Amino acid sequence: MDALKQDSSQIEAVHESLIQRDFLLQLRKVDLVLLDLVANSAGLTSYTEQVVNSIWSLFPNTLRPCVIWCDKELVQWRILNYQDWPEMADSLGVLHHIPQTLSTFVASPSRPFAREHNLSTKTDWSCWHNSLNEHFLETCDMVSLHDENKNWLTFCLFSPNLNSESERRLYYWSVEQVLQTLPYWFNAIVARLHTDVRLQEHTNKVTGLLQSHAFDKALDMMLRDARRYFQRLAYVTVLVNEDANEDELKLLSDTLRETLRDNDLLANKTDHEFVMAMRIMQLDDAPIVAQKIEKALLKVDPNQVSVLSGDVKIGMSLYPEQANHIKLHVASVAAANAVSERLGYRLEYYGKFVQNLDEAYDV
């Protein structure tokens, strides 16, 4: 008898693990659908609709998702998929009755997840009872996330009571997989929405310099011209040892801008990395450009730009020695990192880091 019970337990465990595996495979298929939407810059509304539809498909006969939006102040509340909950909101999805446990959960971002049992007996859910009882829903699992404007999106996953212990255990394991995955799904789309906004901006609001993507696009055009007309280009990276504050960043940017001509390019990739691109007539112009930048930085008062009291490294790479903007950047950063002085420059020339081109041919 004991052997039969043990065999039965082992069979049940294997069966459960197979169901879990199949569920995870279905969840990964949802990942692929949502990643495709992120890659194609889907809007938050259509993305949320797809998430809701995916959750329905994962739990077709049990779980009912409800997506609730509220502002930062927790004053305005809306059900985004209000078509699935017509009795709970008006024709625009506005929600007037918010259970206290729900508002408390959203107002407590240190709690990533929450679960409410026995909803039919909870007085603060009384306004929801008719709708919940119609579908025999007794449990609510919740997770709250920020949208792109730092307002709150709360996913409420409503479930009925389940009969057997093994059924409950497997079901709530599946729900927890979705709850754990939801923040990753939405962090991806929110990051993409922020990126789309940045891609529409061509200059940095603080410095007035080109954004990194605008610099790269302009540099690609410059490289096309260089290939067509057999021109030389110099690509410069300036590294400071720490992030500058806004005032320092502005002064540092203005200083570097003064070293350029009108048709040269300048951007700050980060608050401690600046990149520049310029046409040069001949190879001997490269160290002259680097020395000009070095002298300009030496004139700045370190008391006004504290980052200049530390190490400042200037690296230069050259086209056509480096064939595209990615290789130019990698080579110029490597040249900057080869600087051993507090303030200095190096030129990258066929794998060597030199201060003048005569050094490149020294044996």
C-alpha positions in Angstrom: 0.0 0.0 0.0 2.8 2.4 0.9 4.5 1.6 -2.3 1.4 2.4 -4.3 1.0 5.7 -2.5 4.6 6.5 -3.2 4.2 5.6 -6.9 1.0 7.7 -7.1 2.8 10.7 -5.5 5.7 10.4 -8.0 3.3 10.2 -10.9 1.4 13.3 -9.7 4.7 15.2 -9.3 5.8 14.3 -12.8 2.4 15.3 -14.1 2.5 18.6 -12.3 6.0 19.4 -13.6 4.9 18.7 -17.2 2.0 21.1 -16.8 4.3 23.7 -15.3 6.7 23.2 -18.3 3.9 23.6 -20.8 2.7 26.8 -19.0 6.2 28.3 -19.1 6.4 27.5 -22.8 3.1 29.4 -23.4 4.4 32.3 -21.3 7.6 32.5 -23.4 5.3 32.7 -26.5 3.6 35.7 -25.0 7.1 37.2 -24.4 7.8 36.9 -28.2 4.5 38.7 -29.1 5.1 41.5 -26.6 8.8 41.9 -27.6 7.6 42.3 -31.2 5.2 45.1 -30.1 8.1 46.8 -28.2 10.4 46.6 -31.3 7.7 48.1 -33.4 7.0 51.0 -31.0 3.5 50.1 -30.1 1.5 52.6 -28.0 0.8 51.8 -24.4 -2.9 51.3 -25.0 -2.5 48.7 -27.7 0.3 47.0 -25.7 -1.9 46.8 -22.6 -4.7 45.3 -24.7 -2.4 42.6 -25.9 -1.2 41.9 -22.4 -4.8 41.5 -21.3 -5.6 39.3 -24.2 -2.5 37.2 -23.5 -3.6 36.7 -19.8 -7.1 35.6 -21.0 -5.4 33.1 -23.3 -3.2 31.7 -20.5 -6.2 31.2 -18.1 -9.2 30.9 -20.5 -11.7 29.4 -18.0 -10.7 30.8 -14.7 -8.9 34.1 -14.3 -10.4 37.5 -15.2 -7.9 40.4 -15.5 -8.8 44.0 -14.7 -6.3 46.8 -15.5 -6.8 49.9 -13.4 -5.0 53.2 -14.1 -4.7 56.0 -11.6 -2.7 59.2 -11.4 0.3 59.9 -9.1 -2.0 61.5 -6.5 -4.4 58.5 -6.5 -7.3 60.8 -7.3 -8.4 59.7 -10.8 -9.1 56.0 -11.4 -10.1 54.3 -14.6 -10.5 50.7 -15.7 -8.6 50.4 -19.0 -10.3 47.2 -20.2 -13.7 48.5 -19.1 -15.4 46.6 -21.8 -14.8 43.5 -19.7 -16.2 45.1 -16.6 -19.2 47.2 -17.9 -21.0 47.2 -14.6 -18.0 48.6 -12.7 -17.2 51.8 -14.7 -18.9 54.4 -16.9 -18.7 54.5 -20.7 -15.2 56.0 -20.4 -14.0 53.5 -17.9 -14.0 55.9 -14.9 -14.1 54.0 -11.6 -15.9 55.7 -8.8 -15.7 53.0 -6.1 -12.2 52.0 -5.1 -11.8 49.3 -2.4 -9.6 50.5 0.4 -7.3 47.5 0.2 -6.7 48.3 -3.5 -5.9 52.0 -2.9 -3.7 51.1 0.1 -1.8 48.6 -2.0 -1.2 51.1 -4.9 -0.1 53.8 -2.4 2.5 51.4 -0.9 5.0 50.8 -3.8 7.3 48.9 -1.4 4.8 46.0 -1.7 5.3 44.7 -5.2 2.5 42.1 -5.0 -0.6 41.4 -2.9 -3.4 38.8 -2.7 -6.9 39.3 -1.3 -9.0 36.2 -0.4 -12.7 35.8 0.3 -13.8 39.0 -1.6 -17.5 38.3 -1.1 -17.1 38.8 2.6 -15.0 42.0 2.4 -17.0 45.1 3.0 -14.6 47.4 1.2 -15.3 45.3 -2.0 -19.0 45.5 -1.5 -19.5 47.7 -4.6 -17.8 45.0 -6.7 -19.8 42.1 -5.2 -22.5 41.8 -7.9 -19.9 41.7 -10.6 -17.6 39.3 -8.7 -20.4 37.0 -7.7 -21.7 36.8 -11.2 -18.4 35.1 -12.2 -17.8 33.4 -8.8 -14.6 35.4 -8.2 -13.2 35.2 -4.7 -9.5 36.0 -4.9 -7.6 39.0 -6.3 -3.9 39.0 -7.1 -2.4 42.5 -7.6 0.7 44.0 -9.0 1.3 47.8 -9.6 3.6 49.3 -12.2 4.5 52.8 -13.4 3.5 54.0 -16.9 5.7 56.3 -18.9 4.5 59.4 -16.9 5.0 57.8 -13.5 1.2 57.2 -13.0 0.1 53.8 -11.8 -1.1 50.7 -13.7 -2.5 48.0 -11.4 -3.2 44.6 -12.7 -5.9 42.8 -10.7 -6.2 39.1 -11.5 -9.5 37.8 -10.2 -9.9 34.0 -9.6 -12.6 31.7 -8.3 -12.2 29.2 -5.4 -10.7 26.0 -6.6 -11.7 22.6 -5.2 -8.6 20.5 -4.7 -5.3 21.4 -3.0 -3.2 20.2 -6.0 -5.4 22.3 -8.3 -4.9 25.4 -6.2 -1.2 24.9 -5.8 -0.7 24.6 -9.6 -3.0 27.5 -10.4 -1.4 30.0 -8.0 2.0 28.9 -9.1 0.9 29.9 -12.7 -0.6 33.2 -11.5 2.7 34.0 -9.7 4.7 33.4 -12.9 2.5 36.0 -14.6 2.7 38.5 -11.7 6.5 38.2 -11.7 6.7 38.7 -15.4 4.3 41.7 -15.7 6.9 44.3 -14.4 9.4 43.1 -17.1 6.8 43.3 -19.8 5.9 46.9 -18.9 9.4 48.1 -18.1 10.3 47.2 -21.7 7.5 49.2 -23.3 8.0 52.2 -21.0 11.7 52.2 -21.8 10.9 52.1 -25.5 8.4 55.0 -25.1 11.0 57.1 -23.4 13.5 56.2 -26.1 11.0 57.2 -28.8 10.7 60.6 -27.2 14.5 61.1 -27.0 14.9 60.1 -30.6 12.6 63.0 -31.6 14.9 65.4 -29.7 18.1 66.4 -31.6 19.8 68.4 -28.9 20.5 68.1 -25.2 18.3 70.5 -23.2 21.1 71.4 -20.8 24.1 71.8 -23.1 22.5 72.5 -26.5 24.8 69.8 -28.0 23.7 67.1 -30.3 22.0 64.1 -28.8 24.0 60.9 -29.4 21.7 59.5 -32.1 21.6 62.8 -34.0 25.5 62.9 -33.8 25.7 59.4 -35.2 23.3 60.2 -38.0 25.2 63.4 -39.0 28.5 61.6 -38.8 27.3 58.9 -41.2 26.5 61.7 -43.7 29.9 63.1 -43.1 31.5 59.7 -43.7 29.6 59.3 -47.0 30.9 62.7 -48.1 34.5 61.7 -47.1 34.3 58.5 -49.1 33.0 60.4 -52.1 35.5 63.2 -52.0 38.5 61.4 -50.5 38.5 63.5 -47.4 40.0 62.8 -44.0 38.1 62.9 -40.7 39.2 63.2 -37.1 37.0 61.7 -34.3 37.7 62.9 -30.8 36.6 61.5 -27.4 37.0 63.7 -24.3 36.6 61.8 -21.0 36.4 63.5 -17.6 36.7 61.5 -14.4 33.2 61.9 -13.1 29.8 63.3 -14.0 29.5 67.1 -14.0 26.6 68.9 -12.6 24.4 71.0 -15.0 26.3 74.3 -14.6 29.7 72.6 -15.1 28.3 70.6 -18.0 27.1 73.7 -19.7 30.5 75.5 -19.3 32.4 72.5 -20.4 30.2 72.1 -23.4 30.7 75.8 -24.3 34.4 75.4 -24.0 34.6 72.4 -26.4 32.2 74.1 -28.8 34.6 77.1 -29.1 37.2 74.7 -30.5 35.0 73.7 -33.5 34.1 75.1 -36.8 30.5 75.5 -37.9 30.4 72.3 -39.9 32.0 70.1 -37.1 30.0 67.9 -34.8 29.9 67.8 -31.0 27.8 65.7 -28.6 27.9 64.5 -25.0 27.2 60.7 -25.0 27.1 60.9 -21.2 27.9 63.5 -18.6 31.5 62.4 -18.6 32.0 61.6 -22.3 32.0 64.1 -25.1 32.5 63.1 -28.8 33.6 65.4 -31.7 33.9 64.9 -35.4 35.7 67.2 -37.9 37.1 67.3 -41.4 40.8 67.7 -41.6 42.9 68.5 -44.7 45.8 66.2 -44.0 47.2 63.8 -41.4 49.4 66.5 -39.8 46.3 68.5 -38.7 45.3 65.8 -36.2 47.7 66.6 -33.4 47.1 70.3 -34.0 43.3 69.7 -33.4 44.1 67.7 -30.2 46.4 70.4 -28.9 43.8 73.0 -29.5 41.2 71.1 -27.4 43.8 70.5 -24.7 44.7 74.3 -24.5 41.0 75.3 -24.4 40.5 72.9 -21.4 43.6 74.2 -19.6 42.2 77.8 -19.7 39.0 76.8 -17.8 39.1 77.6 -14.1 38.9 74.2 -12.2 36.9 76.0 -9.4 34.1 76.6 -12.0 34.3 73.1 -13.4 35.4 70.8 -10.6 35.7 67.7 -12.9 38.7 69.4 -14.6 40.6 69.2 -11.3 40.8 65.4 -11.9 41.9 63.5 -14.9 40.8 64.7 -18.4 41.7 62.4 -21.3 41.5 63.2 -25.0 41.6 60.5 -27.6 41.6 60.8 -31.4 41.0 58.3 -34.1 41.1 58.9 -37.9 39.2 58.1 -41.0 40.0 56.2 -43.4 42.2 54.3 -40.9 39.0 53.5 -39.0 36.2 52.7 -41.5 33.0 53.6 -39.7 31.6 55.6 -36.8 31.6 52.6 -34.4 35.2 51.7 -35.0 36.1 55.4 -34.8 34.5 55.7 -31.4 36.1 52.5 -30.1 39.5 53.6 -31.2 39.2 57.1 -29.8 38.0 55.8 -26.4 41.0 53.4 -26.4 43.3 56.3 -27.2 41.8 58.4 -24.4 42.3 55.6 -21.9 46.0 55.4 -23.0 46.6 58.9 -21.6 48.8 58.8 -18.5 48.9 62.5 -17.7 46.3 64.4 -15.7 45.4 66.3 -18.9 46.6 65.0 -22.2 45.8 63.4 -25.5 46.7 60.4 -27.7 46.1 59.7 -31.4 45.2 56.2 -32.4 47.1 55.2 -35.6 47.1 51.6 -36.8 46.9 50.3 -33.2 49.4 52.6 -31.7 48.6 55.5 -29.3 50.9 58.4 -30.0 51.2 62.2 -29.4 52.6 62.9 -32.8 52.6 60.8 -35.9 56.4 60.5 -36.0 56.1 58.2 -33.0 53.9 55.9 -35.0 56.9 54.9 -37.1 59.5 54.7 -34.3 60.9 51.2 -34.0 
